[in-house]
Amino acid sequence: MGSKHPSNKLTIVFRDDGPMIHCGDCPTYRSVQITLTEEQVRALAMRPTYASGITQFYEEISRCFIEPEETPNAELTRGAPRTE
């Protein structure tokens, strides 16, 4: 059983709740599409989990998020012990 590779495009949808919170309108959205390298596509490959008859089932993406940018004092915000 091989892995199931995604396309080389990653689309991120951002949601702005400002209009909903302040005006009672619908949230606004914008999307950004990023082209992945071959290495990134391989890293995101979904592994087979089980088969039923001739149908193969694969892992599904449960959750993804953008990591915050590292700051010089990031270890302090992550609860690392202080070294004073």
MMTF fields as JSON, N, C-alpha, C and O atoms, coordinates in Angstrom:
{
  "mmtfVersion": "1.0.0",
  "mmtfProducer": "UNKNOWN",
  "numBonds": 335,
  "numAtoms": 336,
  "numGroups": 84,
  "numChains": 1,
  "numModels": 1,
  "chainsPerModel": [1],
  "groupsPerChain": [84],
  "chainIdList": ["A"],
  "bondAtomList": [4, 2, 8, 6, 12, 10, 16, 14, 20, 18, 24, 22, 28, 26, 32, 30, 36, 34, 40, 38, 44, 42, 48, 46, 52, 50, 56, 54, 60, 58, 64, 62, 68, 66, 72, 70, 76, 74, 80, 78, 84, 82, 88, 86, 92, 90, 96, 94, 100, 98, 104, 102, 108, 106, 112, 110, 116, 114, 120, 118, 124, 122, 128, 126, 132, 130, 136, 134, 140, 138, 144, 142, 148, 146, 152, 150, 156, 154, 160, 158, 164, 162, 168, 166, 172, 170, 176, 174, 180, 178, 184, 182, 188, 186, 192, 190, 196, 194, 200, 198, 204, 202, 208, 206, 212, 210, 216, 214, 220, 218, 224, 222, 228, 226, 232, 230, 236, 234, 240, 238, 244, 242, 248, 246, 252, 250, 256, 254, 260, 258, 264, 262, 268, 266, 272, 270, 276, 274, 280, 278, 284, 282, 288, 286, 292, 290, 296, 294, 300, 298, 304, 302, 308, 306, 312, 310, 316, 314, 320, 318, 324, 322, 328, 326, 332, 330],
  "bondOrderList": [1, 1, 1, 1, 1, 1, 1, 1, 1, 1, 1, 1, 1, 1, 1, 1, 1, 1, 1, 1, 1, 1, 1, 1, 1, 1, 1, 1, 1, 1, 1, 1, 1, 1, 1, 1, 1, 1, 1, 1, 1, 1, 1, 1, 1, 1, 1, 1, 1, 1, 1, 1, 1, 1, 1, 1, 1, 1, 1, 1, 1, 1, 1, 1, 1, 1, 1, 1, 1, 1, 1, 1, 1, 1, 1, 1, 1, 1, 1, 1, 1, 1, 1],
  "groupList": [{"groupName": "MET", "atomNameList": ["N", "CA", "C", "O"], "elementList": ["N", "C", "C", "O"], "formalChargeList": [0, 0, 0, 0], "bondAtomList": [1, 0, 2, 1, 3, 2], "bondOrderList": [1, 1, 2], "singleLetterCode": "M", "chemCompType": "L-PEPTIDE LINKING"}, {"groupName": "GLY", "atomNameList": ["N", "CA", "C", "O"], "elementList": ["N", "C", "C", "O"], "formalChargeList": [0, 0, 0, 0], "bondAtomList": [1, 0, 2, 1, 3, 2], "bondOrderList": [1, 1, 2], "singleLetterCode": "G", "chemCompType": "PEPTIDE LINKING"}, {"groupName": "SER", "atomNameList": ["N", "CA", "C", "O"], "elementList": ["N", "C", "C", "O"], "formalChargeList": [0, 0, 0, 0], "bondAtomList": [1, 0, 2, 1, 3, 2], "bondOrderList": [1, 1, 2], "singleLetterCode": "S", "chemCompType": "L-PEPTIDE LINKING"}, {"groupName": "LYS", "atomNameList": ["N", "CA", "C", "O"], "elementList": ["N", "C", "C", "O"], "formalChargeList": [0, 0, 0, 0], "bondAtomList": [1, 0, 2, 1, 3, 2], "bondOrderList": [1, 1, 2], "singleLetterCode": "K", "chemCompType": "L-PEPTIDE LINKING"}, {"groupName": "HIS", "atomNameList": ["N", "CA", "C", "O"], "elementList": ["N", "C", "C", "O"], "formalChargeList": [0, 0, 0, 0], "bondAtomList": [1, 0, 2, 1, 3, 2], "bondOrderList": [1, 1, 2], "singleLetterCode": "H", "chemCompType": "L-PEPTIDE LINKING"}, {"groupName": "PRO", "atomNameList": ["N", "CA", "C", "O"], "elementList": ["N", "C", "C", "O"], "formalChargeList": [0, 0, 0, 0], "bondAtomList": [1, 0, 2, 1, 3, 2], "bondOrderList": [1, 1, 2], "singleLetterCode": "P", "chemCompType": "L-PEPTIDE LINKING"}, {"groupName": "ASN", "atomNameList": ["N", "CA", "C", "O"], "elementList": ["N", "C", "C", "O"], "formalChargeList": [0, 0, 0, 0], "bondAtomList": [1, 0, 2, 1, 3, 2], "bondOrderList": [1, 1, 2], "singleLetterCode": "N", "chemCompType": "L-PEPTIDE LINKING"}, {"groupName": "LEU", "atomNameList": ["N", "CA", "C", "O"], "elementList": ["N", "C", "C", "O"], "formalChargeList": [0, 0, 0, 0], "bondAtomList": [1, 0, 2, 1, 3, 2], "bondOrderList": [1, 1, 2], "singleLetterCode": "L", "chemCompType": "L-PEPTIDE LINKING"}, {"groupName": "THR", "atomNameList": ["N", "CA", "C", "O"], "elementList": ["N", "C", "C", "O"], "formalChargeList": [0, 0, 0, 0], "bondAtomList": [1, 0, 2, 1, 3, 2], "bondOrderList": [1, 1, 2], "singleLetterCode": "T", "chemCompType": "L-PEPTIDE LINKING"}, {"groupName": "ILE", "atomNameList": ["N", "CA", "C", "O"], "elementList": ["N", "C", "C", "O"], "formalChargeList": [0, 0, 0, 0], "bondAtomList": [1, 0, 2, 1, 3, 2], "bondOrderList": [1, 1, 2], "singleLetterCode": "I", "chemCompType": "L-PEPTIDE LINKING"}, {"groupName": "VAL", "atomNameList": ["N", "CA", "C", "O"], "elementList": ["N", "C", "C", "O"], "formalChargeList": [0, 0, 0, 0], "bondAtomList": [1, 0, 2, 1, 3, 2], "bondOrderList": [1, 1, 2], "singleLetterCode": "V", "chemCompType": "L-PEPTIDE LINKING"}, {"groupName": "PHE", "atomNameList": ["N", "CA", "C", "O"], "elementList": ["N", "C", "C", "O"], "formalChargeList": [0, 0, 0, 0], "bondAtomList": [1, 0, 2, 1, 3, 2], "bondOrderList": [1, 1, 2], "singleLetterCode": "F", "chemCompType": "L-PEPTIDE LINKING"}, {"groupName": "ARG", "atomNameList": ["N", "CA", "C", "O"], "elementList": ["N", "C", "C", "O"], "formalChargeList": [0, 0, 0, 0], "bondAtomList": [1, 0, 2, 1, 3, 2], "bondOrderList": [1, 1, 2], "singleLetterCode": "R", "chemCompType": "L-PEPTIDE LINKING"}, {"groupName": "ASP", "atomNameList": ["N", "CA", "C", "O"], "elementList": ["N", "C", "C", "O"], "formalChargeList": [0, 0, 0, 0], "bondAtomList": [1, 0, 2, 1, 3, 2], "bondOrderList": [1, 1, 2], "singleLetterCode": "D", "chemCompType": "L-PEPTIDE LINKING"}, {"groupName": "CYS", "atomNameList": ["N", "CA", "C", "O"], "elementList": ["N", "C", "C", "O"], "formalChargeList": [0, 0, 0, 0], "bondAtomList": [1, 0, 2, 1, 3, 2], "bondOrderList": [1, 1, 2], "singleLetterCode": "C", "chemCompType": "L-PEPTIDE LINKING"}, {"groupName": "TYR", "atomNameList": ["N", "CA", "C", "O"], "elementList": ["N", "C", "C", "O"], "formalChargeList": [0, 0, 0, 0], "bondAtomList": [1, 0, 2, 1, 3, 2], "bondOrderList": [1, 1, 2], "singleLetterCode": "Y", "chemCompType": "L-PEPTIDE LINKING"}, {"groupName": "GLN", "atomNameList": ["N", "CA", "C", "O"], "elementList": ["N", "C", "C", "O"], "formalChargeList": [0, 0, 0, 0], "bondAtomList": [1, 0, 2, 1, 3, 2], "bondOrderList": [1, 1, 2], "singleLetterCode": "Q", "chemCompType": "L-PEPTIDE LINKING"}, {"groupName": "GLU", "atomNameList": ["N", "CA", "C", "O"], "elementList": ["N", "C", "C", "O"], "formalChargeList": [0, 0, 0, 0], "bondAtomList": [1, 0, 2, 1, 3, 2], "bondOrderList": [1, 1, 2], "singleLetterCode": "E", "chemCompType": "L-PEPTIDE LINKING"}, {"groupName": "ALA", "atomNameList": ["N", "CA", "C", "O"], "elementList": ["N", "C", "C", "O"], "formalChargeList": [0, 0, 0, 0], "bondAtomList": [1, 0, 2, 1, 3, 2], "bondOrderList": [1, 1, 2], "singleLetterCode": "A", "chemCompType": "L-PEPTIDE LINKING"}],
  "groupTypeList": [0, 1, 2, 3, 4, 5, 2, 6, 3, 7, 8, 9, 10, 11, 12, 13, 13, 1, 5, 0, 9, 4, 14, 1, 13, 14, 5, 8, 15, 12, 2, 10, 16, 9, 8, 7, 8, 17, 17, 16, 10, 12, 18, 7, 18, 0, 12, 5, 8, 15, 18, 2, 1, 9, 8, 16, 11, 15, 17, 17, 9, 2, 12, 14, 11, 9, 17, 5, 17, 17, 8, 5, 6, 18, 17, 7, 8, 12, 1, 18, 5, 12, 8, 17],
  "groupIdList": [1, 2, 3, 4, 5, 6, 7, 8, 9, 10, 11, 12, 13, 14, 15, 16, 17, 18, 19, 20, 21, 22, 23, 24, 25, 26, 27, 28, 29, 30, 31, 32, 33, 34, 35, 36, 37, 38, 39, 40, 41, 42, 43, 44, 45, 46, 47, 48, 49, 50, 51, 52, 53, 54, 55, 56, 57, 58, 59, 60, 61, 62, 63, 64, 65, 66, 67, 68, 69, 70, 71, 72, 73, 74, 75, 76, 77, 78, 79, 80, 81, 82, 83, 84],
  "secStructList": [7, 7, 7, 5, 7, 7, 7, 1, 3, 3, 3, 3, 3, 3, 3, 3, 7, 2, 2, 2, 2, 2, 2, 1, 7, 7, 7, 3, 3, 3, 3, 3, 3, 3, 3, 7, 7, 2, 2, 2, 2, 2, 2, 6, 7, 5, 7, 3, 3, 3, 3, 3, 6, 6, 3, 3, 3, 3, 7, 7, 7, 7, 7, 7, 7, 7, 7, 7, 7, 7, 7, 6, 6, 2, 2, 2, 2, 6, 6, 7, 7, 7, 7, 7],
  "xCoordList": [0.838, 0.0, 0.882, 1.758, 0.654, 1.429, 0.693, -0.491, 1.415, 0.821, 0.024, 0.242, -0.886, -1.681, -1.127, -1.245, -0.523, 0.107, -0.9, -1.697, -0.855, -1.728, -1.171, -0.08, -1.914, -1.385, -0.278, -0.023, 0.373, 1.453, 0.942, 1.731, -0.355, -0.937, -1.523, -2.263, -1.185, -1.756, -2.537, -1.977, -3.823, -4.65, -4.995, -5.462, -4.765, -5.077, -6.182, -6.078, -7.25, -8.36, -8.354, -8.425, -8.27, -8.293, -9.707, -10.386, -10.145, -11.486, -11.376, -10.648, -12.102, -12.144, -13.529, -14.506, -13.624, -14.912, -15.317, -16.399, -14.462, -14.75, -16.124, -16.864, -16.505, -17.82, -18.966, -19.996, -18.782, -19.814, -19.911, -21.01, -18.781, -18.752, -19.257, -20.032, -18.813, -19.095, -20.352, -20.949, -20.762, -21.886, -22.997, -24.027, -22.81, -23.817, -23.819, -24.76, -22.767, -22.647, -21.964, -21.541, -21.866, -21.153, -19.649, -19.175, -18.904, -17.445, -16.931, -17.589, -15.77, -15.149, -14.009, -13.446, -13.681, -12.659, -11.683, -12.027, -10.461, -9.493, -8.694, -8.511, -8.23, -7.461, -6.109, -5.96, -5.139, -3.781, -3.399, -3.609, -2.837, -2.413, -0.893, -0.279, -0.305, 1.147, 1.502, 0.857, 2.528, 3.014, 4.046, 5.031, 3.802, 4.688, 5.825, 5.683, 6.948, 8.058, 7.734, 6.815, 8.484, 8.28, 8.486, 7.761, 9.465, 9.731, 8.532, 8.162, 7.931, 6.759, 5.556, 4.797, 5.379, 4.288, 4.465, 3.499, 5.694, 5.955, 5.693, 5.156, 6.072, 5.862, 4.376, 3.986, 3.547, 2.101, 1.337, 0.107, 2.052, 1.39, 0.55, 0.994, -0.669, -1.567, -1.284, -1.229, -1.11, -0.802, -2.08, -3.122, -2.005, -3.179, -3.485, -2.573, -4.764, -5.156, -5.8, -5.47, -6.714, -7.353, -8.03, -8.165, -8.444, -9.159, -10.446, -10.519, -11.449, -12.723, -13.062, -13.421, -12.939, -13.101, -11.97, -10.798, -12.318, -11.273, -11.046, -10.267, -11.723, -11.592, -10.535, -10.623, -9.536, -8.474, -8.83, -9.236, -8.678, -8.932, -7.606, -6.686, -7.53, -6.298, -6.551, -7.692, -5.455, -5.538, -6.24, -6.247, -6.828, -7.411, -6.742, -6.242, -6.737, -6.183, -7.173, -8.339, -6.715, -7.571, -7.557, -8.607, -6.374, -6.238, -4.882, -3.912, -4.813, -3.529, -3.561, -4.632, -2.413, -2.348, -1.006, -0.063, -0.929, 0.301, 1.031, 0.487, 2.264, 3.07, 3.407, 3.705, 3.366, 3.755, 5.243, 6.036, 5.602, 7.001, 7.783, 7.326, 8.955, 9.803, 10.303, 10.672, 10.318, 10.858, 12.059, 12.214, 12.92, 14.113, 13.796, 14.594, 12.665, 12.304, 11.195, 10.416, 11.12, 10.042, 10.038, 8.973, 11.209, 11.248, 10.544, 10.057, 10.48, 9.786, 8.273, 7.57, 7.775, 6.33, 5.872, 4.678, 6.799, 6.433, 6.544, 6.322, 6.878, 6.945, 8.267, 8.362, 9.292, 10.612, 11.173, 10.868, 11.979, 12.544, 13.424, 14.133, 13.362, 14.187, 15.624, 15.872, 16.552, 17.974, 18.56, 19.325, 18.196, 18.655, 19.871, 20.408],
  "yCoordList": [-1.18, 0.0, 1.242, 1.387, 2.126, 3.352, 4.512, 4.424, 5.59, 6.801, 7.53, 7.34, 8.352, 9.179, 10.596, 11.25, 11.069, 12.379, 13.461, 13.277, 14.585, 15.706, 16.418, 16.095, 17.376, 18.189, 19.072, 19.066, 19.823, 20.687, 22.078, 23.018, 22.216, 23.505, 23.4, 22.465, 24.368, 24.473, 25.774, 26.841, 25.699, 26.895, 27.163, 26.275, 28.386, 28.814, 29.851, 30.811, 29.658, 30.598, 31.332, 30.715, 32.628, 33.478, 34.018, 34.333, 34.125, 34.612, 35.842, 35.836, 36.898, 38.127, 38.24, 38.473, 38.078, 38.155, 39.582, 39.803, 40.561, 41.953, 42.419, 42.987, 42.203, 42.653, 42.003, 42.634, 40.756, 40.046, 40.605, 40.815, 40.84, 41.306, 42.745, 43.071, 43.594, 45.021, 45.497, 46.5, 44.776, 45.266, 44.246, 44.56, 43.034, 41.994, 41.429, 40.731, 41.719, 41.201, 39.84, 39.347, 39.253, 37.979, 38.233, 39.303, 37.248, 37.399, 37.508, 37.054, 38.105, 38.157, 37.148, 36.784, 36.708, 35.693, 36.14, 36.91, 35.642, 35.77, 34.478, 33.821, 34.127, 32.89, 33.174, 34.081, 32.378, 32.459, 31.053, 30.095, 30.929, 29.613, 29.592, 30.492, 28.542, 28.378, 27.118, 26.082, 27.202, 26.032, 25.322, 25.92, 24.034, 23.242, 22.632, 22.361, 22.424, 21.709, 20.216, 19.777, 19.445, 17.99, 17.396, 16.485, 17.903, 17.415, 17.685, 16.831, 18.853, 19.193, 18.331, 17.911, 18.066, 17.191, 15.798, 15.201, 15.272, 13.948, 13.945, 12.974, 15.032, 15.113, 15.116, 14.644, 15.641, 15.718, 14.509, 14.481, 13.523, 12.338, 11.646, 11.459, 11.274, 10.581, 9.085, 8.49, 8.495, 7.062, 6.243, 6.675, 5.059, 4.19, 3.695, 3.389, 3.618, 3.172, 1.795, 0.938, 1.575, 0.262, 0.166, 1.159, -1.02, -1.246, -1.986, -2.782, -1.713, -2.42, -2.863, -2.054, -4.156, -4.65, -4.121, -4.311, -3.459, -2.892, -1.401, -0.753, -0.864, 0.554, 0.763, 0.198, 1.58, 1.91, 3.219, 4.181, 3.254, 4.461, 5.005, 4.249, 6.325, 6.994, 7.901, 8.228, 8.302, 9.307, 10.538, 10.766, 11.324, 12.595, 13.7, 13.461, 14.897, 16.037, 16.395, 16.676, 16.386, 16.679, 18.164, 18.776, 18.734, 20.148, 20.626, 19.868, 21.85, 22.455, 23.902, 24.498, 24.456, 25.825, 26.416, 25.691, 27.725, 28.432, 28.688, 29.299, 28.214, 28.407, 29.885, 30.546, 30.412, 31.817, 31.992, 31.067, 33.177, 33.473, 33.434, 33.939, 32.835, 32.761, 34.145, 34.925, 34.45, 35.707, 35.408, 34.275, 36.392, 36.123, 35.53, 34.749, 35.871, 35.355, 34.316, 34.165, 33.603, 32.636, 31.557, 31.07, 31.178, 30.115, 30.538, 29.685, 31.838, 32.304, 32.17, 31.936, 32.316, 32.222, 30.774, 30.499, 29.843, 28.437, 27.721, 26.512, 28.431, 27.807, 27.139, 26.343, 27.446, 26.871, 27.482, 28.628, 26.731, 27.27, 28.481, 28.527, 29.441, 30.654, 30.329, 29.523, 30.971, 30.786, 32.153, 32.723, 32.669, 34.004, 33.887, 34.9],
  "zCoordList": [0.0, 0.0, 0.0, 0.853, -0.947, -1.01, -0.375, -0.048, -0.21, 0.345, -0.728, -1.924, -0.285, -1.188, -1.101, -0.065, -2.188, -2.185, -2.572, -3.492, -1.865, -2.22, -3.45, -3.92, -3.964, -5.058, -4.498, -3.294, -5.36, -4.88, -4.503, -4.397, -4.303, -3.913, -2.51, -2.203, -1.665, -0.331, -0.294, -0.547, 0.019, 0.095, 1.549, 2.263, 1.978, 3.337, 3.243, 2.479, 4.027, 4.037, 5.373, 6.436, 5.303, 6.491, 6.679, 5.701, 7.907, 8.221, 9.109, 10.102, 8.747, 9.524, 10.142, 9.431, 11.461, 12.153, 12.489, 13.035, 12.171, 12.487, 12.026, 12.83, 10.75, 10.303, 11.093, 11.33, 11.491, 12.241, 13.666, 14.18, 14.287, 15.672, 15.785, 16.685, 14.87, 14.996, 14.267, 14.656, 13.202, 12.395, 12.209, 11.611, 12.709, 12.51, 11.101, 10.722, 10.301, 8.943, 8.956, 10.002, 7.789, 7.638, 7.716, 7.335, 8.21, 8.222, 6.778, 5.842, 6.615, 5.292, 5.251, 6.283, 4.055, 3.857, 2.782, 1.885, 2.89, 1.803, 1.77, 2.794, 0.605, 0.5, -0.141, -0.96, 0.255, -0.265, -0.689, 0.055, -1.886, -2.365, -2.475, -3.048, -1.913, -1.893, -2.664, -2.498, -3.507, -4.234, -3.363, -2.93, -3.116, -2.259, -3.07, -4.262, -2.403, -3.033, -3.029, -2.337, -3.799, -3.82, -2.43, -2.032, -1.694, -0.336, 0.573, 1.378, 0.451, 1.265, 0.888, 1.761, -0.397, -0.844, -0.253, 0.222, -0.275, 0.304, 1.804, 2.338, 2.492, 3.942, 4.284, 5.352, 3.391, 3.63, 3.094, 3.139, 2.594, 2.042, 3.119, 4.252, 2.738, 3.667, 3.617, 2.54, 4.764, 4.848, 4.788, 5.281, 4.184, 4.175, 5.582, 6.351, 5.915, 7.252, 7.221, 8.04, 6.287, 6.162, 4.805, 4.09, 4.467, 3.212, 3.516, 4.452, 2.716, 2.802, 1.387, 0.532, 1.164, -0.202, -1.06, -0.737, -2.152, -3.017, -2.748, -3.447, -1.739, -1.412, -0.335, 0.755, -0.654, 0.297, 0.993, 0.343, 2.307, 3.085, 3.612, 3.925, 3.702, 4.1, 5.293, 5.616, 5.943, 6.995, 6.436, 5.226, 7.325, 6.927, 7.736, 8.835, 7.188, 7.917, 9.01, 8.732, 10.239, 11.381, 11.698, 11.897, 11.745, 12.101, 11.617, 11.626, 11.205, 10.887, 11.342, 11.462, 11.59, 12.07, 11.684, 11.367, 11.712, 11.397, 12.708, 13.627, 12.78, 13.985, 14.126, 13.131, 15.338, 15.524, 15.244, 15.421, 14.81, 14.543, 15.851, 16.876, 15.804, 16.992, 17.351, 16.473, 18.627, 19.118, 19.987, 20.441, 20.235, 21.048, 22.418, 22.935, 23.02, 24.34, 24.262, 25.204, 23.15, 22.952, 24.024, 24.404, 24.515, 25.52, 26.798, 27.54, 27.075, 28.269, 28.118, 29.101, 26.905, 26.696, 26.602, 26.723, 26.388, 26.298, 27.631, 27.699, 28.675, 29.986, 30.283, 31.218, 29.503, 29.771, 31.054, 31.383, 31.765, 33.009, 32.716, 31.71, 33.6, 33.454, 33.854, 34.751, 33.172, 33.501, 33.844, 33.067, 35.008, 35.42, 36.297, 36.746]
}
